[in-house]
Amino acid sequence: MTSLVLLRKRMTQWRYSAHPLFVLLMIAAAIVGLLPQALLLFVVVFLHEMGHAVAAELHGCKVKKVTLLPFGGVAELEYGAMGFRPRVEASIAVAGPAVNLLLIGISVLLSGNIHMIEFARELFDLNLWILLFNLLPALPLDGGRILRAIRSREIGYELATREAFRMAFWASGAALLLGLASLATGRPHLGALMLGVFLLLSALGGRRRVRVETMQFLTQRTALTQARNHPVLSLAVSKDSLLRDVAIRCSPDRYILLYVLDTDGRVMGIIDESEVLQAAFRGDWLLRVGDLLRQLT
């Protein structure tokens, strides 16, 4: 009961806003006489995002702001720790689509009432649409966050983030082509066009912030003494590899050990993650791994 009271108090402290594309979609719907459908969209998107926000709070990630998007939303946290813990990021990402699944179930139950059939159909279709598009493996959609959470363990946080943004560009292109094709056939699909524009703008903006997020992630890694308790990920790298290219392979829940190889493929020595990060934060981003090994020995 105490947890519920604290959660309700936190929810009153969140700031709420709507993305310009969401506002545009609502206005367009009202102009063409689809205001009831627009209001239903607002309710469904709001509940979807509340699923994310509540899950974030339950995981100890304090929410600052909730922004509604045409196909979901964004819960802005006080610190970007969500993306630095794969399991937490994945569980928070799943919470939004889980709400849509619940609403789909409710719509199926409502369809048994003859007076609710039309509403149940609209509720079902809308939630199915939001569910499917949010599960696309492209940032900043929920599927993209799930993809990053999975891939970051193997290829590192930054590379996984860039991969998810590349998927966003592909998904954006597909949505825009679909939208343009619908215009050419005389049956315009506003949702596809807006999804394409949204993903394109989000991917462009997000890709510019990747290195900043990586530095935040690496800063947090240096502060976590328990990092040594993570499973070890062993990497073989050439002595001529740049420290920068090694640092971005750091993973949220793996501890890296580097086996430094000479030109003949023989192991020259081993460098652990803490030594890599110490050198990186000294500003030696362009230092070669072989030179760092010589400094350490």
C-alpha positions in Angstrom: 0.0 0.0 0.0 2.9 2.4 0.9 4.4 1.7 -2.6 1.2 2.5 -4.3 0.8 5.8 -2.4 4.4 6.8 -3.3 3.8 5.9 -6.9 0.6 8.0 -7.1 2.5 10.9 -5.5 5.3 10.5 -8.1 2.7 10.5 -10.9 1.4 13.9 -9.8 5.0 15.3 -10.1 5.5 14.1 -13.7 5.3 16.7 -16.5 3.1 15.8 -19.4 3.3 17.0 -23.0 2.4 15.9 -26.6 4.8 15.6 -29.5 4.0 18.1 -32.4 3.2 15.2 -34.7 0.7 13.9 -32.1 -1.0 17.3 -31.9 -1.0 17.5 -35.7 -2.6 14.1 -36.0 -5.3 15.1 -33.5 -6.1 18.3 -35.3 -6.2 16.5 -38.7 -8.6 14.0 -37.3 -10.8 16.7 -35.9 -10.9 18.5 -39.2 -12.0 15.5 -41.1 -14.7 14.6 -38.6 -12.9 11.9 -36.7 -12.7 13.6 -33.3 -14.2 10.5 -31.4 -11.5 8.3 -33.0 -8.9 10.9 -32.1 -10.0 11.0 -28.5 -9.8 7.2 -28.4 -6.3 7.4 -29.8 -5.3 9.9 -27.1 -6.6 7.6 -24.3 -4.9 4.5 -25.8 -1.5 6.3 -26.3 -1.7 7.8 -22.9 -2.3 4.4 -21.3 0.5 2.9 -23.4 2.9 5.5 -22.1 1.7 5.2 -18.5 2.7 1.5 -18.7 6.2 2.5 -19.5 6.3 5.2 -16.9 4.9 3.1 -14.1 7.3 0.2 -15.0 10.2 2.7 -14.9 9.3 3.9 -11.4 8.9 0.4 -10.2 12.5 -0.3 -11.4 13.7 2.8 -9.5 14.0 5.1 -12.5 12.4 8.4 -11.6 10.3 9.8 -14.4 10.6 13.5 -15.2 8.4 13.9 -18.2 5.9 11.9 -20.2 5.6 12.8 -23.9 2.8 11.4 -26.1 3.7 10.4 -29.6 1.5 9.3 -32.5 2.3 5.6 -31.9 3.3 5.5 -28.2 5.3 7.9 -26.0 8.6 8.7 -24.2 9.2 8.6 -20.5 12.1 11.0 -19.8 14.1 9.8 -16.8 16.0 11.9 -14.3 19.2 10.1 -15.4 19.7 7.8 -18.4 20.3 4.7 -16.3 17.6 2.8 -18.0 19.6 2.2 -21.1 22.6 1.1 -19.1 20.8 -1.9 -17.6 19.6 -4.2 -20.4 17.1 -6.2 -18.4 15.5 -3.0 -17.0 15.4 -1.3 -20.4 13.8 -4.4 -22.0 11.2 -4.8 -19.2 10.2 -1.1 -19.3 10.0 -1.3 -23.2 7.7 -4.3 -23.0 5.3 -2.6 -20.5 3.8 -0.3 -23.1 2.9 -3.0 -25.6 1.7 -5.1 -22.7 -0.9 -2.4 -22.0 -2.0 -2.6 -25.7 -2.3 -6.4 -25.4 -4.5 -5.9 -22.3 -6.7 -3.5 -24.2 -7.0 -5.9 -27.1 -8.2 -8.5 -24.6 -10.8 -6.0 -23.3 -12.0 -5.2 -26.8 -12.5 -9.0 -27.5 -14.7 -9.2 -24.3 -16.6 -6.1 -25.3 -17.3 -7.5 -28.8 -19.7 -9.9 -27.1 -22.1 -7.0 -26.4 -24.2 -6.1 -29.4 -24.2 -2.5 -28.4 -20.4 -2.3 -28.1 -19.4 -4.1 -31.3 -18.4 -1.0 -33.2 -16.4 0.5 -30.3 -14.8 -2.9 -29.6 -13.7 -3.2 -33.3 -12.1 0.3 -33.2 -10.4 -0.4 -29.9 -9.0 -3.7 -31.2 -7.7 -2.2 -34.5 -6.1 0.8 -32.9 -4.3 -1.2 -30.2 -3.2 -3.8 -32.7 -1.8 -1.0 -34.9 0.1 0.6 -32.0 1.3 -2.7 -30.8 2.8 -3.9 -34.1 4.5 -0.6 -34.9 6.0 -0.2 -31.4 7.5 -3.6 -31.7 9.5 -2.7 -34.8 13.2 -3.1 -34.0 14.0 0.5 -34.4 14.8 3.2 -31.9 13.1 5.1 -30.3 10.3 2.5 -30.6 9.9 -0.2 -28.0 11.2 -2.9 -30.3 14.3 -0.8 -30.8 14.9 -0.6 -27.1 14.5 -4.4 -26.8 16.9 -4.9 -29.7 19.5 -2.6 -28.0 19.1 -4.4 -24.7 19.8 -7.8 -26.4 22.5 -6.7 -28.7 24.4 -4.5 -26.3 25.6 -7.5 -24.3 27.5 -8.8 -27.3 28.6 -5.8 -29.3 28.6 -3.0 -26.7 26.2 -0.2 -25.8 27.2 2.3 -28.6 27.3 -0.2 -31.4 23.9 -1.6 -30.4 22.4 1.9 -30.3 23.7 2.7 -33.7 22.4 -0.6 -35.1 18.9 0.2 -33.7 19.0 3.6 -35.3 20.0 2.1 -38.6 16.9 -0.1 -38.4 14.9 3.1 -37.8 16.2 4.6 -41.1 15.1 1.4 -42.9 11.7 1.4 -41.2 11.3 5.1 -41.9 12.0 4.5 -45.6 9.5 1.6 -45.8 6.8 3.6 -44.1 7.4 6.6 -46.3 7.3 4.5 -49.5 4.0 2.9 -48.3 2.6 6.3 -47.5 3.6 7.7 -50.9 2.3 4.6 -52.7 -1.0 5.1 -50.9 -1.1 8.7 -52.1 -0.5 7.6 -55.7 -3.4 5.1 -55.5 -5.8 7.8 -54.2 -6.1 6.2 -50.8 -3.7 8.2 -48.6 -2.5 6.5 -45.4 -1.7 9.3 -43.0 -0.5 7.0 -40.3 2.3 5.5 -42.5 3.5 8.9 -43.6 3.6 10.3 -40.1 5.3 7.1 -38.8 7.9 7.5 -41.5 8.5 11.2 -40.7 8.6 10.5 -37.0 11.2 7.7 -37.3 13.3 9.7 -39.7 13.5 12.8 -37.5 14.0 10.6 -34.3 16.8 8.6 -36.0 18.6 11.8 -37.2 18.4 13.4 -33.8 19.2 10.3 -31.9 22.2 9.4 -34.0 23.8 12.8 -33.2 23.4 12.1 -29.4 24.9 8.6 -29.5 28.5 9.6 -28.5 27.2 11.7 -25.7 25.1 8.8 -24.4 28.2 6.6 -24.7 30.2 8.9 -22.6 27.5 8.9 -19.9 27.4 5.2 -20.0 31.2 4.9 -19.7 31.2 7.4 -16.9 28.8 5.3 -15.0 30.9 2.2 -15.7 33.9 3.8 -14.0 31.8 4.4 -10.9 30.6 0.8 -10.7 33.1 -1.2 -8.6 30.8 -4.2 -9.0 31.4 -4.3 -12.7 34.1 -6.9 -12.0 31.3 -9.3 -10.9 29.7 -9.2 -14.3 30.3 -12.2 -16.7 33.6 -11.7 -18.6 33.6 -10.9 -22.4 37.0 -11.7 -23.9 38.0 -9.8 -27.0 41.0 -10.3 -29.2 42.2 -7.0 -30.7 45.1 -5.9 -32.8 47.9 -3.9 -31.1 47.1 -1.2 -33.7 43.5 -0.9 -32.7 42.5 2.6 -31.3 41.4 2.8 -27.7 38.3 4.7 -29.0 37.2 1.6 -31.0 37.7 -0.6 -28.0 35.9 1.6 -25.5 32.7 1.6 -27.5 32.6 -2.2 -27.2 31.9 -1.9 -23.4 28.7 -3.6 -22.5 26.2 -2.8 -19.7 26.5 -6.2 -18.0 29.7 -7.7 -19.3 33.2 -7.0 -18.1 35.8 -6.8 -20.9 39.2 -8.4 -21.1 41.3 -7.5 -24.1 43.8 -10.0 -25.5 46.2 -7.8 -27.4 47.6 -9.5 -30.5 50.8 -8.6 -32.4 51.1 -8.6 -36.2 51.6 -12.5 -36.2 48.5 -13.1 -34.1 50.3 -13.9 -30.9 49.1 -12.6 -27.5 51.2 -9.8 -26.3 49.3 -9.3 -23.1 46.0 -8.7 -21.5 44.3 -5.3 -20.6 41.1 -5.2 -18.5 38.2 -2.8 -18.9 39.1 -0.5 -16.0 42.5 0.2 -17.5 40.8 1.0 -20.9 38.4 3.4 -19.2 41.1 5.1 -17.2 43.1 5.8 -20.3 39.9 6.9 -22.2 39.0 9.5 -19.6 42.6 10.8 -19.6 41.8 11.8 -23.1 43.8 9.1 -24.8 41.0 8.2 -27.2 43.4 7.8 -30.2 46.0 5.9 -28.3 46.8 2.5 -29.8 46.1 -0.6 -27.7 49.6 -1.8 -28.0 51.0 1.5 -26.7 48.6 1.3 -23.7 49.9 -2.2 -23.0 53.5 -1.0 -23.0 52.5 1.8 -20.6 50.9 -0.6 -18.2 53.9 -3.0 -18.3 
